[in-house]
Amino acid sequence: MTGFAKDFPILEQKVYGKQLVYLDNAATTQKPNSVIDTISDFYRTDYSNIHRGVHYLSERSSERYEEARKKISDFIGARNPGEVTFTAGTTDSINQVARSLEPSLKGNEVLVTGVEHHSNIVPWQMAGAKPRAIEMDEDCNLLLDSIDITKKTKLIAISHVSNVLGSVNDIKKITEIAKDHDVPVLVDAAQSIQHLPLDVKDIGCDFLAASGHKMYASTGVGVLYTSDRFSDLMPAKGGGGMVDKVSLEKTTYQEPPLRYEAGTPHIAGAISMGAAIDYMQKIGLDKIEKHESDVYSYARDRLLEMDNVTVYGNTDRMCGSISFNMDQIHHYDAGLIMDKMGVAVRTGHHCAQPLMKSFAIEGTVRASFALYNTKEDVDRLIEGIEKVEMMYT
Ligand SMILES: Cc1ncc(COP(=O)(O)O)c(C=O)c1O
């Protein structure tokens, strides 16, 4: 193993006798030794429930949990750690916002894009709102000059980076437009937090959702940034830990972030997010962005050169994922053959059925990249595609 891949033990293995090339990072990323060790050491030395104990281990666990919150808060440029809530992941974060804003959303609309993951569509529908997509051109650039905010628009909820195309949306411009209409903005950062530097103050968003497992940390944990101008939202969940006083008649809540964290959280998961941030910062975010951008551009160029391959989307800025199809070959069959070549890609609609509908396709093959991928991995992907083509002609 060379480069950053040597930090990820799972990548050392061979599958079907071939060195594994893992290109399913938009689904989930692998974990570096430092994150694995942090989780295991935490359970060995400090583990206990947090915030409610007087004893030593509870103090240690609480400290480590709050340290992780501070790291994430600094990582995304929040004003203070109180703006960062631990959740179960991006889906949970978005659902919590939908529940809290439900009274204002019901019967109104949420402006989204045509590339959204189902997690940024279904929760709004369940809250009684109608998602409406901002128009895009045929390359999937958002047409922000024609953005149409009406009296019914109660929220703009937008992915930063598409999990299918890798298109990067200009979220800063969107928040500027939204401010003129006094409409809050939620950013789904599930596919950007691991690739691009984020600064919520600079972006000017009100909410930002992300998942730990897509940024080298555990599954079952994520974050919701809630700007302190929404510090008195109705919590989406009730239970222990989020209350100030409870009687059978009336309950009062803690200040944020605790008021949004009902029940025992994923303590080790939160700490793993802190460790993942330490890992990325040790490498350097600029270095990660530069390396990933080189590998990504190389992959796009190689795929675009292929006669039998259609690559979807071509926006001004792209990162992370690339989706394509091969002429006359079902994406699922292509993925199966590539798997036997040791190349792990994902196939299907990628939880973005509205986008698939706009391309009039059922699904794609998706190669998605992380900091440990290299140009050699791209060469293996291309060899895989060539093999698929050979088997079908
Ligand atoms: C853009 C986007 N939003 C939301 C999600 C949902 O994330 P999770 O399943 O971690 O909650 C995903 C997952 O792939 C995603 O890519």
The ligand as an ORCA input file, in Angstrom:
! r2SCAN-3c Opt
* xyz 0 1
  C     -26.303     13.707     -0.586
  C     -26.744     12.737      0.474
  N     -27.631     13.120      1.390
  C     -28.037     12.309      2.377
  C     -27.553     11.035      2.482
  C     -28.004     10.163      3.597
  O     -26.932      9.892      4.457
  P     -27.068      8.829      5.627
  O     -27.555      7.562      4.991
  O     -25.695      8.727      6.183
  O     -28.052      9.387      6.601
  C     -26.647     10.574      1.540
  C     -26.147      9.185      1.574
  O     -25.659      8.661      0.612
  C     -26.209     11.450      0.521
  O     -25.328     11.063     -0.395
*
